Amino acid sequence: MTSPERRVSRGIVARYAIGSIGTGGFATLPGLVLVFYLTDTLGVTALLAGLVVTAAKVWDVVIDPWIGERSDHALAVSGTRRTWMRVGAMALPLAFVVTFAAPAGLGPVVAGAWVMVAFLATATAFSLFQVPYIALPAELTDDYDARTRLLTWRVVVLSLAILLFGAGGPMLRRVGGDDEALGYLVMAVVAGLVIGIGMLVATTTAPTGMVVRERERRSLADGYAEGLAALRRSRPFRLLLSGFLLQGLATGVMLAGANYVAVWVLHSEDALTFLFVALIGPAILCAPLWGRLARRIGKERSYVLASLAFAVASAALVGMLWAPGAWVYAPVAIAGAAYAGMQSLPMAMLPDVVAHDARTNGPGRAGTFGGVWTAGETTGMALGATLLTIVLAATGYLESVGSAVVAQPDAAVAGIALSFSVLPAVLVLVSLVPLLRYPLRRADIDAPAPTEEIAR
């Protein structure tokens, strides 16, 4: 079999990166507004809102490893992962709109159930795209630095998407004026279309006619067994995933809390837009710089430095408890610069892990790794939102319906501030425990490969 070219064309890099408009949009907008939509528009209690979000992500954990194994099987029998990606890209916009289209007058419990079922469908469509999308870098190039380049530009677009959806989503939401339900619906229609288009563009990068080992037809249980086997046999994968999951938990709690910080700590809905600009502007500028640093000192060392910078910047935000004000945008900007590295570097390390496993266990399992990775990533982000709802409930946060105004107790405001500062800082510091033990280096990846490898 022939090996993939060591370089990837600019067209592939660009089209693969555009897929992050979809993944960034889906990761950002529901995490930012869904809990707030449930508690402050539909009148759902904080704990029930957390249950709705968590249920969808638990579902992801259940289906993502199976989708990964099915993606590997599709590659073996058809020579491409493209079909599943297209189905997900076309189904997601419709399900996303339904999520934010709960009819008026349903009551909090029924409205919460509506959102949960619709969001489960949305999450399923997203996984059909995301799992094979994550697997592609291992098949597009076998070069250590080329993967960094491919994933660096993906993170640049991802950062732009976070800014677009993080700042633009709330602006679209205000189109409805006092009719908040209409505003959320307009937001969902526009965002869903943009997400779907970005995903469809990325499907064109999936190689076709790839030659891999033939694989027998397998059951649902076999799909989960394959994912567990990948975790057991690959120590680098376990360590990398553990660190990334903890960091997903940290960024998830911050993302879900941003809206609450803007309204209840900074006392300005416009502050939400400023927070995202402060976070994402530096991320866009610094993503290529993290790629350059990785080429000099290695991805793993650069990843640790990015994580430390993020933890320090997050911890500094605890000052909001005593002196909320515009100064918060400075540490947020530092966190944004670090966030670029925390996204691009582990994503560039994942195909290295897949390639390392393929040397000893054979190729054709990138989808399985991608499925387990996506399950871990979405779990971290979802549990971040769940963790926030637990803090809100424990500190006495008061829900509201529609445009009704309530006064939050001081304890709830303090809980919001701590959830946006100290809590994510501690989680990122804990993530360094597995990351500092990650064993793979450039020499492990650039070593002469065996002749039997995945071909384009």
Secondary structure, 3 states (H helix, E strand, C coil): CCCCCCCCCHHHHHHHHHHHHHHHHHHHHHHHHHHHHHHHCECCCHHHHHHHHHHHHHHHHHHHHHHHHHHHHHHHHHCCCHHHHHHHHHHHHHHHHHHCCCCCCCCHHHHHHHHHHHHHHHHHHHHHHHHHHHHCHHHHCCCHHHHHHHHHHHHHHHHHHHHHHHHHHHHHHHHHCCCHHHHHHHHHHHHHHHHHHHHHHHHCCCCCCCCCCCCCCCCHHHHHHHHHHHHHHCHHHHHHHHHHHHHHHHHHHHHHHHHHHHHHHCCCCHHHHHHHHHHHHHHHHHHHHHHHHHHHHCHHHHHHHHHHHHHHHHHHHHHHHCCCCHHHHHHHHHHHHHHHHHHHHHHHHHHHHHHHHHHHHCCCCHHHHHHHHHHHHHHHHHHHHHHHHHHHHHCCCCCCECCCCCCCCHHHHHHHHHHCCHHHHHHHHHHHHHHCCCCCCHHHHHCCCCCCCCCC
